[in-house]
Amino acid sequence: MNYKKLQNGSDIRGIAISGIEGELPNLTKTECERLTAAFLLWLSKKTGKRPETLTVSIGHDSRLSGQPLKQAAIDILLSFGVNVFDCGLASTPAMFMSTIFPEYACDGAIMITASHLPYNRNGFKYFDRDGGLNKEDISQIIVYAETEELPIKQINEKHEATQADLIGTYSAFLREKIKTEVDHPTQFEKPLLGLKIVVDAGNGAGGFYAHQVLAPLGADVSKSQYLDPDGTFPNHAPNPEDPKAMHSISMAVLSNNADLGLIFDTDVDRSAAVDKQGREISRNGIVAMAAALIADEHPGTTVVTDSITSDQLSIFLTENLGLRHLRFKRGYKNVINESIRLNAEGIDSQLAIETSGHAAFKENYFLDDGAYLATKIVIKAAKLALEDKTLDSLVKDLKEPKEAKEIRLPIQVENFSALGDEVIEALRAYSETQTGMTIVSPNYEGIRISFDKDHGDGWCLLRKSLHDPIMPLNVESNALGGCEIICEQIRPVLERMGIKLSAN
């Protein structure tokens, strides 16, 4: 088994069960056992502790393969004498918090999830007390997993995992935050009375947020949808970037005259929102919302985002909110690590966020936590309600482009990374000779080109995919028909390099 094929940046992802034609399982009990032992070795080396003195928590989302993979991992951990908390159905952020909450105080945590990917996929996200592991850490774990004899020994002592209600603990943490920060003058224990909130969990692990966080605080969550975990995801993809998913919650908010809608991905590390008018607060909107929530408390702080954020968002962050904007790279760990780096250098950065909905606040351990972001949104909504204001007032001045599209261009050669670099350099050289095209700088990923009003009135960003033989091309324009104008201007150089630019 080539375990390197299972690495997806800072995660492990693979095919866990059959069911889709042509996709054979490569993340089975065998791979799970070796990867778990390899993580244990990594954690033992990192902490300087013997395996039998370590405490590790493990949980899973609603995927069909979650339970058997969890049991395989638990059996391996127990065989090395590890103290194990079995957290059952859980969220990715809650699993990290098991290293923080004093009643758990775990040395490490394992979340079994493949985020929004199809039902046959699964994977692992690993944590220690410093946060989620980085790409380099995963690479080292894979090296250990591929070693014929792992240099740690199993023991013969028999004990059992401790059953843990981690989501209950995590929900209590979020409830207390809402009560304390809303600080309602007359109903401290029920600060959300009078608010109707629709939660859409997409049949993932996020249903707890309606039942265990919002409802006990007085919110009406009766019109929430798809809260029951179902690993076949029968209603829509559990993904705040999915148009069908966002349309579904928008309609639910409108049809039920709700004050707010909240939607999570499968493992609840991402979220988006819908305002009272059914308007989506996602992608650039969720970045703007998250930034607005910290602007008053942290004036001038730097917001680190991924590379595909709009020009209008940058204007909103800098001119409307008075913040600084660093447009960095795609990849939630990239933006988080860059924000952490800025702080280490003495530059205040309170927020790292991707347009995908991964939002990490400095105040929350730089953990990308969809439920924490949702909680901050709920707190603000409750405070605004006391002033007879609504949530949409926070981002009403954010302008949107007239058109936006992403085209994923396949690279059908073996050394796709090298060809991708050549395509980017060819487009760079071409752009320097063309009227109306300006290469944007600084730029940390691929090539971003600005087009003046006579040449499409917008921008494009061409980059290599983080993991796949694909070059995503993001295009935005302030004019109807502008995206096509922009595409036509770069089409010749792409096709000369063997990259076909489709019309859609």
Stockholm file with secondary structure:
# STOCKHOLM 1.0

chainA/1-504         MNYKKLQNGSDIRGIAISGIEGELPNLTKTECERLTAAFLLWLSKKTGKRPETLTVSIGHDSRLSGQPLKQAAIDILLSFGVNVFDCGLASTPAMFMSTIFPEYACDGAIMITASHLPYNRNGFKYFDRDGGLNKEDISQIIVYAETEELPIKQINEKHEATQADLIGTYSAFLREKIKTEVDHPTQFEKPLLGLKIVVDAGNGAGGFYAHQVLAPLGADVSKSQYLDPDGTFPNHAPNPEDPKAMHSISMAVLSNNADLGLIFDTDVDRSAAVDKQGREISRNGIVAMAAALIADEHPGTTVVTDSITSDQLSIFLTENLGLRHLRFKRGYKNVINESIRLNAEGIDSQLAIETSGHAAFKENYFLDDGAYLATKIVIKAAKLALEDKTLDSLVKDLKEPKEAKEIRLPIQVENFSALGDEVIEALRAYSETQTGMTIVSPNYEGIRISFDKDHGDGWCLLRKSLHDPIMPLNVESNALGGCEIICEQIRPVLERMGIKLSAN
#=GR chainA/1-504 SS CCGGGGEETTEEEEECSCCSTTCCCCSSHHHHHHHHHHHHHHHHHHHTCCGGGCEEEEEECSCTTHHHHHHHHHHHHHHTTCEEEEEEECCHHHHHHTTTSTTTCCSEEEEECCTTSCTTEEEEEEEETTEECCHHHHHHHHHHHHSSSCSSCCCCCCCCCEECCHHHHHHHHHHHHHHHHHCCSSCTTCTTTTCBEEEECTTSSTTHIIIIIIGGGTCBCTTCBCCSCCTTCCSSCSCTTCHHHHHHHHHHHHHTTCSEEEEECTTSSBEEEECTTCCEECTHHHHHHHHHHHHTTSTTCEEEECTTCCHHHHHIIIIISCCEEEECCSSHHHHHHHHHHHHHTTCCCCEEECTTSBEEEGGGTTEECHHHHHHHHHHHHHHHHHTTCCGGGGSTTCCCCSEEEEEEEECCSSSHHHHHHHHHHHHHHHHTTSTTEEECSSCCSSEEEEECGGGTSEEEEECCCSSSSEEEEEEEESSTTHHHHHHHHHHHHHHHTTCCCCCC
#=GC SS_cons         CCGGGGEETTEEEEECSCCSTTCCCCSSHHHHHHHHHHHHHHHHHHHTCCGGGCEEEEEECSCTTHHHHHHHHHHHHHHTTCEEEEEEECCHHHHHHTTTSTTTCCSEEEEECCTTSCTTEEEEEEEETTEECCHHHHHHHHHHHHSSSCSSCCCCCCCCCEECCHHHHHHHHHHHHHHHHHCCSSCTTCTTTTCBEEEECTTSSTTHIIIIIIGGGTCBCTTCBCCSCCTTCCSSCSCTTCHHHHHHHHHHHHHTTCSEEEEECTTSSBEEEECTTCCEECTHHHHHHHHHHHHTTSTTCEEEECTTCCHHHHHIIIIISCCEEEECCSSHHHHHHHHHHHHHTTCCCCEEECTTSBEEEGGGTTEECHHHHHHHHHHHHHHHHHTTCCGGGGSTTCCCCSEEEEEEEECCSSSHHHHHHHHHHHHHHHHTTSTTEEECSSCCSSEEEEECGGGTSEEEEECCCSSSSEEEEEEEESSTTHHHHHHHHHHHHHHHTTCCCCCC
//
